[in-house]
Amino acid sequence: MVWKRAYPVFVFYEKLKTMRTIESISTITCDIMASWLNKMIKKAHIDAHKKIASFLTPISKISFFRHKIVRYLFSGGAAAFVDLGILFVLTHYAKFWYLFSAVIAFLFAFMVSFTLQKFWTFEDHSTDGYGGQIRLYFIISLVNLCLNTLLLYGAVDFIGIHYMLSQILVSGIIAVVSFFVYRKFVFKTKAK
């Protein structure tokens, strides 16, 4: 089961070893990532997301976690941990280019983030409009990814800040703006 999920990464790595040009690498990267993302979205099971949310429900009863902003920061922290962990492993150990590593890390962090934000932070357990929510969340996340990549590139290549510190700073800026965007446009609370 794990092998099937990780298979696209291994296929990409094998093809990457045989590639010599940036154009070839970017073409194969886009093809593999598009097909992998398509499979991930098609196989997303709402029940699995709800199980994760039900696991977090007892945590929500702690007074500290009753505030939406605290849950948002906690959920974002979990996604950031996934993002930074994958970024570090791919860049440091697999020797991938740091910007490419950031894109791969983003995809993994996306699923963690969406699941936690929808079902726990914003307590949206409805399945109505789920597809629209994940698409809108993904579009906003892609905009965030573009901003992240642009700001990361500027911080590393022009200012000279280490890529890990740059990623932490850039992620913090994007997280603040995203909270309000997600609350207003993606996980709208209905009037009671």
C-alpha positions, 0 to 999 in steps of 0.5 A: 500500500505504501509502495503504491503511494510512493511509486510516482516519487520513485518513477520521477527519481529514476527518470530524473537520474537519466535527464540532463537538461532543465527543460526535460526535468521540468517537463517530466516533473509537471507530467508526473506531478499532474498525474499523481495529484489527479490520482490523489484527489480522485482517491480522497475519501471523506470518511478518512478525513472525518476519522482524522477529525474525530481523533482530534475532537477530544483535543478540541475540548481542551480550553486552549484549543477552543479558539479557532485561531489556535486550532488554525495555528496548530493545524498550520504547524502540523502542515508546516512540519510536514512541509519543512521535513520533506523540504529538508530531506529532499534537499539535504539528503536526496540532493534535489534543487531546493525549489523543486523540493519545496514544490513536492513538500507543498503537495504533501503539506496540502493534504494535511492542511486541508484535512485539518483545516476543514474538519477541525479548525473550521469545524466544517463536517458537511460533505456538501460542496466538498469538491468545490472546497478542495478545488478552491483550497487548492487554487488558493494554495497554488497562489500561496505556492507561487508566492512562497516560491517567489519569496523563497527565491528572493530571500535565498538568492538575492538576500542570502538567507539560508533556505530553511530560515527563508521557508519559515519566514515566508510560511509565516507571512503566507499563513497570516493572510491565508487564515482570513482568506480560508475563513471568508471564502473556503470554509464559510460559516453559515448564519445560525 
